[in-house]
Amino acid sequence: MTPPQLRSEHEEELWDPSGSGDEDAEGSSDYESTSQSDESGGTSSDEEAVAGPSRSHEPRAQGAQSQDADAEEAQVEAAIEGDFDRLIQNIREAGDGSSSGMLSKMWDINLEEREAEFKDDLRAASGVGRTKKKRGRRRGPVLSQQVRALIGEGNQAYVDANIPETIRIMQEVIRIEPRAAAAWSVLAQCYDDLGERGKALQLRIMAAHLNHDADEWAELAQHSRTLGYNQQALYCYGKIYHLDPTNINALWDRASLAKEIGDLKTARSTMLAMLKRLPHHLPVLDELRPILIELNDLALCAELFQGAFDHHHSAFPSGRGVDPETGAEVPGGGFGLMHLLVLADLYNTLGEYGKAIDVIRKGCRWLQGRAAQNFWDACEDDREWDVPESGAQRGSDGEMQPGMYPLDVNARHRLAIARIKSGEIEEGKMHARIVLAQDAVEYAPLFSEIADAYFERELYSEAGHIYEMLGGDAGTSSMYVLLQAASCRRMVGDLKEAAEVYEHVIQADPSHNEAKMKLAEIYEILNEPRKALDLVLQVIDSRKRRAHREGTTDATAGDPGSASLFEESKVRGAKAKSTPAKGNQNRLTVAQLRELEAQKEREAVQSWHRVQELWPRMLASEDEAMREWLVEAEKLVESFRETRALFLTSRHRGFRGMFPRSTRKQTTEASEDNMASRLQLELGKLRSSIDQSYNADTYAFLLTRRGQYELANEVLRHLLYSNAFQSRSSQDSIRLALITCAIHADQFRTVVEQARKLINTHQFNNEPIRLLLSSLGSGLRATDAFLVSTLSKHLLRETRLADAAVRDPESLRYNITQRRYGLVGSSGKADVDEVQEDDDEVEGAGVAEFERAKLPIKPNPLNVAVYGQILLAAKSYQSALFYLLQAYDYAPEDPLVCLCLAIASVGRAMQRQSDNRHHLITQAMAFLTRYRELRGESAEGVDEVEYNFGRVFQQLGLHSLAVRHYQRVLDAAEARPKTDGEDCGLAREAAYNLSLIYVSTGSAPLAEALYRRWLSL
């Protein structure tokens, strides 16, 4: 036997009691590693202990075993006395020598520490089957003459019934020599005589640390359990194991008590230890199964039951054997049909449908005594279990004929579930028809699970038929069945019938908020917003009243184990330094969280598929389809926005998935990995829905069209902060969607804001500036947004940076944080004040992928031209001329720059401060003539050129010349082919300006003719 590892006193001080959570999570892995080592390592130590190495060396082996047992006993006793030394040290450090206080608060043994030792010993223990000698009471240390004299005086005082004097003397003995077991025993008897049972029990536990008697620890465990000191009883059971690892009854009592008080992790680890000594023991497996299911350790549970199945299958190949518990011959040697169903259910829950099918087929064949007929495994279908009423036509020429063997309806139900969920729908339907032919009242749970499987595979018609069958009988109907039936009707498009079912549910249970919300969604789709609003308000009111009722909670009950060595109310694995907050009392359990997560996942999948189905009808502008599409899309978008893992503070690291792989040790259970994979898969669906045509942009566009621009703007802005959309392309797409919605809602300040972000992100790129100009096409509000000071300052900074990049590239330095170039001042630092003026934040820092902008190598006329146009719109003509002439130097062949220079020259000439009017007008006409040459002779070019010439002459007061050019625009429009009634070029603008000239010159009839021809609807 491998001796248990002992900890020194220094290691005890460094032991971290808060690490129990990791140990609990590793309980299953400990079992697995131990089992694997036993299987791969040849003959285990248990087998050696029973059979022995060989007959020739039997005496020598027995002698070695005896020496090992003595060494082990000495080490176990030393370990227990180490606990005793620590307790004594705590008493001395407390500095309280009074009899009333010395035991009240020092002996609070750390349960996590004891549990860790217990598990360490489980890993190191062996020797099952070896009879250990019953340990007697050790003599203890040699007592001095003074101590022995004091013990004699104390005994005499007890005989004289002088209890206070006895307590005083024995406390003095303990102070001098704490290892004097007699003093602890007499002191315990004194407190027992005084009626202080709890303190007497504590003292006897202290004495038991010195006596090393397993029977004494068993009595103390039973006494502690009787007094309600459950944690103390668990500690005592652990000490029994320390002294006698073969005591299975102690392990069973420990596991039973842990399960009784809700300490499921301790119960799990203890029962796993029992299974190491009693492999494949079915009673232990039956007790362990609900514990593992509650802890969501389904993978380990399936592994244990699979191991038991393989063991019994090989031990009893005929399918019958003697039950070790009853001695009677039973099917499977005790591993019967119920255990097969449990194993199949575990595999179906874990999504391992192939294993579930193999278990049912192989197990039922074995129980029927046909284990040798393994040729059925070659058939991919279940023809072995076909029945005449199934209607299956199989077994044509050259194929194996159906077996027509009987199969229990519960086993066939598991086969149906596995086949349907694995995608083998027709095979699953064949089994389902046989199960559904049974009595619905008797087999209602089986019916419901088959309907759930159909529903999960989106076979809503088949699922709805079963739900309606169950809902039609009062004995099988339930709220869940009715809600599922309504969901099926809704998914197949029967909205009115679904609404009727929801109304029936609400009538039966007026407080059912979920049904009210579902019905409100249907009312919204059916364009009955008043009814929907009424239901939503009822739900809000109900939740407020429920929150008010739950505001007051019961006070925490007193600690029944105040006289225990342990904090009895403490939940193992929780932090002992703080009590639970008042708000934490309403937290959901692990099982409730799993159920809620599964429900949310199902709802998300349903909404996603419904959005896909409604997409063509929504594009066809069907009102009902559009409303339902918006409802389902809102669910997906809000679910995305409520996921914390998608909105982290470390956005600069980029998106690495919902659950990125960590370099730290993973201590989560297998169920959490399954949950993570499901959520990551669902996230992939949501991302694809936003990255493809079915995206959040479409959702925002529809909201904007329906007058809900504020909500659309909020959703898109929120998505900008998601880690899933930190790539440059995603950020650009969302910002373009923001600009689109803002243009439709005439929110041009938002257009300017988002365009500036794009200009910052794509430095030295002209496309964002062109996008800004095209977004601010015309109108007073667009002009006001174009003239906002923050935009002009921003463009001026960009113009300076572009000019510096061409003239002096060394004056720029790349800023890693802002991911853009900036000017370097005389001190060598970037001019931060200038870059961040007017709260102009740079959004590049949060983008996961980026590419450094390339420095321009030649002057860019666009920057200075746009800045000149801003000054031109602000009527700062002289400043506009400066920048526009600079743009003309960079691009002398650009007709737009020439036109802007002409307008700026005329505008400056018309101002009173101008001292060279004629020169400016002559300059304007020169640029205008250059503009005509560059614009070309096309039809659109002629209209535009003639209109601009007429507009300049009109401003100068040369009406005769202006009339001539305006008339040319009208003549060109008359001569243009009438392919489109709305395509008249600039004729209406020219007609309006020409009418103003006619009115001002007194030619009203001519103006009226223009109104009738060009300006009338």
N, C-alpha and C positions, 0 to 999 in steps of 0.2 A: 504493500500500500504506500502510495506517495504521501509523505507527511504534509500536512497543511502548512502554508507559509505564514510565519508569525511576523507581526509588526512590532517594531521597537517603540518605546515611549515617544521618541522624537517623531517617528512616522505617524503616531496617533495624533500628535499636535498638528501635523501638516495635512492630515486627512480632511478633505473637503466634503462636509455633509451635504452640500447642495448638489452634488453630482449624482444623486440617486436617480434623477430622471433619465440620465444616459444609461445607467445600469439597467433600469427597467426596460428601456427600449432595446437593449442588447440581450434581454433574456432569451428571446427566441433564437438569436444567432448563436448564443452559447450552447443551446441545446443542439442546434444543427451541427456546429463544429464538433461537439463531443460525439454525436451520433456518427458523423462521417469518419472520425478518427477511429471509433470502435469498429466500424464496418471495414475500413481499409487496413487496419493494423493487424489483421489476423485474429487470433484468440484473445479475447478481452481479459482484463484482470479479473472480472467476475467469474468467467469460465475457469480461469486458472485456480481461483480460490475454491471452486467446487470440485474440479477434477484433479487438480494438481499437475505439475509438469510431467512427471513420469514415476513409475513405481520404484525404480532402482534408487532414486534420490529422494524417496518420500520422507525418511527421517530427517535428512538434512533440510528439506523444504519446510518441514514442520518446525524445525528449530529456527530457521530464518524467519518464518512467519511469526513465531513467538517473540523474537527479538524486535521485529518491526512493530508488532502490537504494543510492546512495552514502550518503544520509542515514541510511538504515536500517542499513547496515553500520557506520557510525560509532557509532550508538546501541547496537547489539548488542554491539560490542566494548567500548564504555564500560561497559555493564552487566556484562560478564564481568570486566573489570578491577576493577569495584566489589567483586565477590566476592574478587578477589585482595587488594585493599586491606584488606578485613575480616579475611582470614586473617592477613595480616602484622600487623595491629593486635593480634589475639589473641596472636600469638607475642611481641610486645613487652610486652604487659600481663602475660604469664606470668612474665617476668623470668628465664627460664632460657636461657642462651646456650650451654649445652653441646650438642654435636652429638648426643648420645644422647637428650636429652630434648626438643629443640626441635620434634620432629615427632610425639611420642608421644601427645599429648592435646589439642593446641590446634586441630587441623584437623578437628574433628568437625562437619562442615557440617550444618545443620538440614535434614533431608530434607523436612519439611513446608513449610518456607520455599521450598525449591527447587521443590517441587511446585506451590505457589501461583503462583510466577513462571511456571512452565511453563503453567499453565492461563490466566494472564493473557495470555501471548503467544499461546496458542491462540485466545483470543477476538479478539485484535487482528490476528492474521496473515491475510494474503490473498496473492494472486499466484500461484495454482496455474497451471502451464503456462508460466510465464515462466522462461527459462533464466538462472540467476544466474551471474555470473562467479566462477570459482574464486578464492577469496581467497588471496593469498600472505602470507608472513610480514611483519609490520610491522617497521619499523626500530626502534621503541621510543624511549625518551627519549634525549636527548643526554647522554652520559656525561662526567663530569669527567676531567681528566687523571690524578688520583689513582686513580680507579676503573679507568680503562683500563690504568694501569700495574699495578694489582693483578691484573686479569684476565690480563695478559700473564705476570706471575709465576706465577699459578696454572696457566696452560696449560703453561708451561715445567716446573713441578714435576710435572704430570701426564705430560708427555713423558718426564721423568726417572724415572717410575714411583714417585714419592714421594707416595703416596696420602694419608697423614695431613697432610702439608704442604699439599697441594692442597685438602683439605677445610677446613683452617683458613683459608686465604687466601680461598676462595670464600664461606665463612660471613662473613668480614669484609666482602667485597664486598656481600653481601646485606644486612648490617647497615647499610652506608652507603647503598646504592641498591637497594632490593628489586626494582625493575623491570628490573634487568639480567638479561635472559633467558639470556644465555650462562652466567652464574654458576650458575643453576638447572640448566641442561643438563649442565654439567661436573660439578656436585655429584651429580647423578643417576647419571652414568656412573661416578663414583667408588664410590658405594654398590653399583652393579651389579657392579663389579669385585670388591668385597668380599663378594659373595654375598648381600647384603641386598636381595632382589628387591622386597619390600613397600615398604621405605623409598625405593628408587629409583623405584618407581611413583608414590609420593606426590609426589616432587620433580618428576617429569615432568608430573604433573597441574598442579602450581604453574606450571611453565613454559608449559603449554598455555594458561593464563589470559592469557598475554602474547602468544602467537603467533597466536591466533584462526584456527586451521586445522581445518576440519571433519574432514579425513582423519586428523589427529593425534588428535582426540578419539575417532574411530572405533577407532583402534588401541588407545588407552587403555581404551575400553569393552571391547573384546575381551580385552585382557590382564587387566583386573579380573575379567571373567567367568570366565576360565580359572583364576585364582587363587581363585575362590570369593567374591570381594568383590561380591556382587550389588547391594547398595545403592549402592556406588560406581559400578558399571556403569550403573545407572539414572540416576545423576547425569550421567555422561558422555554417555549417549544424549540426555539433556535438553539438554546443551550443543550437541550436533550439531543438534538442532532449532533452537536459538537462532541458529546460524550459517546453517542451510539449512532453512527451513521446508518446502521441497518434497521433502525426503528421506523418502519414504514407507518405505523400507527401515529407516531408523533408528527410526521410530515402530513398525513391525512388530516389530523386535527388542526394543524397549522393552516393548511389550505382551506379547510371548512370555515375556520374562524375568520380568515382574511376575506373570504367570499361573503360571509355573513355581514361584516362591517363595511363592505364596499371597497376594500383594498384589493382590487382585481389584479394589479400588477404583482403583488406578493403572492396571491393565489396562483397566478399563472406560473411564476418561477418555481414555486413549491411543487405544483403538479408536474411540471416538466422534469423536476428532479425525481419524482416518483416514477415517471415513465422511463427514466434511465435505469432504474432498478427493476421495474416491471414493464418491459417493452410490450407495446401493443395491448396493454391491459384495457379492455373495453369499458369497464365502469369508470376508470380514471378519464378516459377519452370522452365519455358521455358528460362527465362533470366539467371537463376542460373546455368542451365545445362552446357553450354559451358565454364563457369568459372570453375566449378568443374572438368570438363574434362581437361582443360588446367593445372590446379593445380594437376592433377592425383589423385583427391579425388573421385575415382569412387565408392568406397564402400558407402560413404555418399550420393552420387547422387542416387545410386540404392535404398538406404534406404528411401530417400525422395519420389522418384517416387513410390516405393512399398507402402508407407503410403498413398499417394494420390490415388493409385489404390484401396487399401482396403477401403478407405473412400468412394469413388464414387461407388464402388461395393455394399457397404452396404446401401448407401443413395439412389441409383437408381437401385433397384434389377431387374427392368424390362429391363434395358439396355438403356433407354432413359430418359432424364431429361431436365430441363430448364437451359440453360447456364446463369450464373449470369452476364456475361458481356453484352450479346446481348439480353437476355430475350427470345430467341427462343428455341424451343425444339430440342435438338441435341442428337446424340448417346452418351451414357455414361455421359450425363450431362456436356459435355466438355472434358472429358477424353476419347479420341477417339482412333482409331487404331494407329495413329502416336505415341501417348504416350506409347501404348503397345509395339510398335517396339523399341522405345528408351529404355524402361526397359529391353526388351529381349536382346538388343545389349549390355547393361551394364552387364548383367549377363553372357553373352557369353564371353565378354572381361575379366571378373573377373574369368572365369573358372568354374562358378556355372551353369553348363549346365542343371541340373535338374530343377532349379528354372526358367531358361529361357523357358524350355518346359512347365512347369506349367503355366507360365504367358500367353503364346500364347494360350494354350488350354483353360484355364479358361477364359481369357479375351475375346477371339473371340467368345466363346460360350455365354458369357454375352452380348456382343454387338449385337448378333443375337437374343437376347431375350430368350435364353434357359438356363439361369443361374440355373434353378431348375434341369436340367439334369446332376446332379453331378455323376450319375452312370458311366459316361464315364471315370471318374478318376480311376476307378478300372482296366481299361485296361492299360497294360504297353506300348502297341504300340499306333499308331495314326490312328486306323481304323475309328475313328469318322470322319476323314477328307479324307478318301479314295475316289478316283474318278475312274470311269470305265477304263480310259486309263492308270492308274497307273500299271496295270498288277498284283496287289497283290492278292493272293489267300488266303483269310481269312474267318473266320466265318463258320467253319465246324460244325458238329453235336455237340450240347451242348455249343457252344461258341456264343458270342454276334456278331451279324451281323454288317458289316460296315455301318456307318451312311450316307456316301455319301453327307455330308454337304459341301457347298462351303467354300473355304478358300482363302483369298487374297494371291496373289503370293508373296508379300513381307513377310507376316506372314509365309507362307510355307517355304520361304527361311531361315527365322530364325530357324524354326524347323529343316530344313536340316542341318544347321550349327551346332546346338546343338547336334543333333543325331550323326553326323559324329565325332565331336570332343570328345564326351563322349564315343566313341567306338562302338556305335550301328550302324555299317556301313550299313547293309542292309536296315534298316529303313530310314537312312539318304539318301541312294541312291534312294529310292522310291520317296522321296520328291524332290531330286535333279533332277531326270528325268523329273518331271513335270515342274520345274522351267526352266530347260534347253530347254524345248520344246517351250519356248517363243522366241520373237524376240531378237536376240543377240545384236543388236544395241541399242534397247530401254532398255534392262536390263543388259547391260554390267557390271556394278558394282556388280550385284548379281552373275553373272557368275564368275567373278574374285574371289569373296569371297568364293564361293563353291570350286573353284580350289585351293585356299589357304588352305581351310580346308582339302581337300584331300592331299595336299602336306605336311601339318603338320602331318597327320597320316601316312605318307610315302607310300601313294597310288599314286605312281608317274605315273603310266600308265593312271589312270583316270584323274589326274590333268593335265598331259601333253596333253591329248585330248582336254580339255577345253581351255588351254592356246593357243594351235595351232588354235582352232576355233576363238578365239579372235584375235590372231595375223594375221590371214588370211584376215581380213577386215581392211582397212585403218581407218575406223571410230572407231574401238575398239582397234586397236593395240597401243602398247606403249612400251617404253624401258623395263619397269618392266615386262610386259607380255612376251616379247621376251626372257629376261634373265631367267625368270622362266621356259619357255618352253625348253630352252637350258639345264637348270639344271635337268629337268625331263629326258631329253634324256640321259644326262650323267649318272644319277643314274640308269637308266635301262640298261646301257652298250652300248648305241649307241654313242660312242665317236666321230666318224667322223661326224655324223649328228649334234651333239652338237657343234662341231667346225664350221660347216657351219653356224649355227644360230649366234654364236658369231662373226663370220666374217661379217655377214650381219649387226649386230648391230654396229660394228666398222666402217663399210663403211658408215652407216647412221650418226654416231656421232664419228668422229676420236678422240675426246677428252675424250671418255668414258674409264677411266682407269680401272674400275672394270671389264668390259668385256675383256679388254686386259689381265689382270692378270688371269682371268678364262681360256681364250684361251691359255695362256702360260702354265698353268698347264696341259691342255689337250695335247698340243704339247709335253710336257715333258713325259707324259705317253705314247704317240705314238712314242717316241724315235726320236723326231725332235728337238734336243736341240738348234740348230741354230735359228730356228724360235722363239722358246720360249725366248731365250736371247734377240733377237731383240725387242720383245714386252716389256720385262721387262725394257730394256734400254729406250724405249720410255716413259714408265710410270715414270721412275726416272727423265728424262729430263722434262717432263710435270710438275711434282711436284716442281722441282727447279724453273722453270719459274713462276709458280703460286705463290710460296713463295716470289719471287722477286717483283711480281706485288702487292702483299698485304703488302709489307714492309712499304709503305707510307700510312698513314691513315689520314682522314680528321681531322682537328682541332676541338676540342670540341666547340660546339656552345655556345654563351654567354647566361647568365642566364636571361630569359625574366622577371623573377619576382624579380628583384633587389630591387624594392620598396615594396615587400611583407614582411609580418612578418615571412615568412618561406623560407627555402631553396627550391625553386620550382623544381630545377633539381634533388633533392635528391630522391632516390628510397627508399621507406620505408622498413626497415629491413636491409639495407646495412650500413656498418660502415661509419660514417661521417668524421672520422679523416684523411682518406687517399683517394685520388682519384684513380680510376682504373688504373692499370698499362697498358702500351701500349700493352703488350702481351696478356692481358685479353680481349681485344676487339674482339678477334676471338673465344671466348668461345662458346660452343654449348649451346643451350637453354635446358630446362628440357625436353621438348617434343622431341627434337633431340636426347638427351641422351637416352631417353626411346626407341626411334626407333632404335638407334644404338645398344643398349643392346639386344633388341629382335632379331635384325639381327645377331649379333654375337652368340647368343644362338642357333638360328636355324642352323647356319653354323657349330657350334660345334657338335650339335646332328647329323646332316647329315654326318659329317666326322667320327664321332664315329661309326655309323651304317655301313658306307662304309668300315671302317677298319675291322669290324667284318665280313662283307661279303667277303672281299678279303683275309682273313687270310688263309683259306685252299688252295686257289690257290697260294698264296705267298709261303706257305710251300712246295708246289709242284714245286717251282722254275720256275714258269711262268714269263718270263721277263716283259711282259706288266702289269701283276698283281702286281709284285714286285715294279715296278716304281710307279704305282698309289697308292699302299699301303704306300710307302715312302712319297708321296706328302700329302696324307691325315693325316698320322701320324705326319708329320712336322707341319701341321696346329694345331693339338691338343697340341703338345709339346710346340710350340711357344706361343699359347694362354695361356697355363699353366705358362710359364716363364714370361709372361707379366702381370700377375695378382699380384698386389702389396700385396694384403691380404695374399698371400701364401709365402711371403718373408719378414717377420718382423724381427726387431732387437731383440725382446724378445723371442729368440728361446728356452731358457731354460724352459719356461712355458709349452712347448708342444703345439700340435695342438688342438684347441678347435672348429674348424669349421671356415667357411668363415666369419660368423657374430656371434661371441660368445656373450652370454647373459651378459648384463652389469647390475650392481646394480644401476646405475644412472637412472634418470627419462628419459623415452623414449619420444621423441618429434617428431619422424619421422612420416610421413603419412603412411596410409595403403598401398599405392602403393609401397613404399620402402620395406615394409615387404614382399609383394608378390615378388618383384624383388630379395630380399635376399633369399627367399625360392627356387626360380628358380635357382639362382646361386649356392646355396649350393647343390641342387640336381645335377646340372651339374658337380660340383666339385666331388661329390661322384662317378659319372660316370668316370671322369678322373682318380680319385684315383684307382678305381677298374681296370681301363684299365692298370694302371702301376703296381698294386699289382698282377694282374693275368698274364696269359701268354701273353695277348696283352699289352705289357709294353714298357716303354722307353728303357729298356735294349735291347729288340729286335731291336728297332729303331737304337740304337747305334751300335749294332752288324752289322746290314746291312750297315750302313754308313761306318764302318771300312772295311768290305769286299769290298766295292766299292771304296776304296782308300780315304775316307774322315774321317780319324782318328781324325784330329784336331777338326772338328765339333762335332764328337761323344764325344770326351774328354771334350769339352766345355759344352755340354748339361748335361753330367753326373755330372760334377763338380758343375754346377749351381744347379742341383737338390739337392745336398748335403746341400744347404743353405735353402731349403724350409721348412717351419714349418710343412708341411704335411708329411715330411719324416724325422722327428727327432727321431723316435723310433729306437731302437738299431738294430732290424731286417732289417728295411729299409736302414739304414746307411750301414750295412754290405753288403746288396744286391747290393747297388750302387757301393761300393768299389770293390766288386768282379767283377762287370761288367767293372769297370775301369781297373782292372788287366787283365781281359780277352782281352779287346781291345788292351791294351798295349803289351801283348804277341804277338798278331797277327801282330802288327805294329813294333815289335822289339824295343819298347820303354821301356827298362828294368829299367831305372831310375824311371819311373812312377810306375812300379811294386814294386820296393823297397819302394818308398814313401808310397803307399797305404798299403803295407804289414806292414810297421811300424805303421801306424794308427791303423790297426787291432790289432797289438801286444799291443799297448797302451790301446786300448779299452778293450781287453780281457786279463787282467793282470794275470800272473801265469797260462796261458793256452798254451799248446804246439801246438794246431792246427794251429794258425796263423803262427808259425815258420815253421811247415811242409808245409803249403801253400806257403810260401816264397821259400823254397828249391825246391819244385816241379815246381814253376813258373820259376826258374832260372836253367832249366835242363842242357843245354849244349850250347856251342858257346862262341866266344870271347866276344861279347857284354854282354851276361849274366854274364860272369866271371868278366868283368870290373865293372858291377853294383854290383856284390857280394862283390867286394873289396873296394867299396866306403867307405871313412872314417866315414861318418855319420852313416852308418849301423853298422860298427864295434863298434863305441863308444856307440851306442844305445843298442846293444846286451850286451856289457860289463856292462852297467848300469843295465840292466834287470837281468844279472847274479848275480851281487852284491846284488840286492834287493831280489832275490830268495834265495840266500845263507843266507842273514840276516834274512829272514822270518823263516828259519829253525833253525838257530843257536841262534838268539836273537830276538824273535818277538816283544819285548818291544822297540826295536830300530826303529820300523816302526810306522808311524802315518798316518791315512787316511785323505787325502786332499779332502774336500767337493767340492771345486771349480773344481779341476782336476779329481775328482772321481777316484782316484787311490791311492795306498800306496806309501809313500816316506820315505827316511831316515831322521831321526831327528838328527840335529847336536848338538854340546855341548850347544848352546844357546837356544835349545828347538824349533828351527824353521827348517822347511824343507829346504833341500839343493836345493834351486830354481835354482841356477846357473848350478848345475850339471844336474838337470832334464831337463832344457830348453836349454841345450847346442846345438849349431848349429841350432838354430831356430826350434827345435823339438817340435812343439806345440802339445798339447793334445787336441784331438777332442771330448773328452767325455763331455765337458761342455755344448754342445748344444743338447745333447740327452735327449729327454723327459723322457723316461723310462730307468731305469738302475738297476743293481743288484750288490751289493758290492762283489768284488772278495773274494774268500776264501783263506786264507793263507795256503801255502803248509806245510805239516808236515814231509816230507822226502826230501832229496836232489834230484834235477832234473838233470839228466845227459844230457838232450838235450841242455840246454843253453850253458854249457861249451863245449860240443862236437861241436856245430855249431860255436862257437867262435874259437875253435881250428882249425876247417876246414877253416875258413877265414884266419887264420895265416898260415895254410898249403898252401893255394892257393897263398898267398903272399910270400911264400918261407921263412917264419920265423919259421924254423923247430924246433929250440930249445924252443921257446915260445909255439909253437904248442904242443910239447911233454908235457909241463907242464900241459896245460889244458886238453889234451887228456888222460893223465894218471889219472887226477882227475875224468874225465868221466868214465874211466875204473874202478876206485874204486867204483863209484856209480852203474855201470852196467857192471860187468865183463863177463856177458853172451851175450853181444851184439856183433855180428860179424862185424858190420860196424866200431865200435870203435876199434876193434882189427886191421882191415885192415888199418884204418887211422894211428894208431900207427906204423904199419909196414912201411907205406909210409914215415911218418915223420922220422923214424929211418934211413931208407935208404937215404933219402934226406939229413939229417944232416951228415951222414957218408961220403957223396960225397963232402961235403964242406971242404975247405982248413983249416978253423978254428977248425975243429974237431980234438981232441987229443986222441980219443979212438975209431977209426974207426971199429976195429974188434969187439969190444963190442957192438957197435950200430948195426952192421950187424947181429951179433948173436941174439941180441934183436929183430931185425926186423923179422928174420926167426922164432923166437919163437912165436911172435904175429901172423905171417902169418900161422904157423901151427895151432895155436889156432883158427884162423879164419876159416881154413879148417874144423876143428872139429865141429864148431858151425854152419857153413853154410849148412851142410847136404850133402847127397848123391843124391839128385834129379838131373834131367837132366839139369835144369837151373843152379842149384848150382854147378854141375861139370864143366860146361862151364865157369862159372864166376871164380871159384877157379883156374882152369887150366890156364885161360888167365892171371889172376893176378900173379900167380907164374911165368909164362913165362915173363911177363912184368918186374918183379923184377930181374930175372936172366939176362934179356937183358940189364937192366940199370947197373948191376954189371959187364957186359962183359962176363958172362958165357953163350956163345952162344949155346953150345951143349945142356946144360940143358934147355935153353929157347926154342930151336927148338923142343925138346921132348914134352914140355907142349903145345906149339902152335899146334903141329901135333895132339895131343889128342883132341883139340878143333875142328879141321877140321874133324877128324874121327867121332867124335860125331855128327857133323852136317850132314855128309854123311849117318850115320846110322839112323838119325831121319826120321820118315815118312813124305813124301812130301805132307802134307795136304795143305800147303800154300807155294807158291813159294817164298814169301818174308820172311818166317820164317826160318832163318838160324842161329839164335842165334848170338854169337860173332864170327862167322867164318870169316866174312869179315875183322873185326879189327885184328883178329889173322893172317889172310893171308897177310894183309898189313905189319904188323910188321915182319912176317917171311920173306917176300920178301926183306925187308931192310937188314935182316941178310944175305940172299943169295947174294944180290948185293955186300955187303961189304966184303964178303968172296970169291967173284969171281965166284959164281954159278949162272950166268945169266940165263941159260936154265931153272933151277928150278924156278927162280923168274918169268920168262915169263909164265911158266905153271900155276903158281898161279894167275897171271894176267888174263889169259884166263879163268881159272875155276871160280874164285871168284870175280874178280874186273872188269869184263866187262859187259856192258849193252846188 
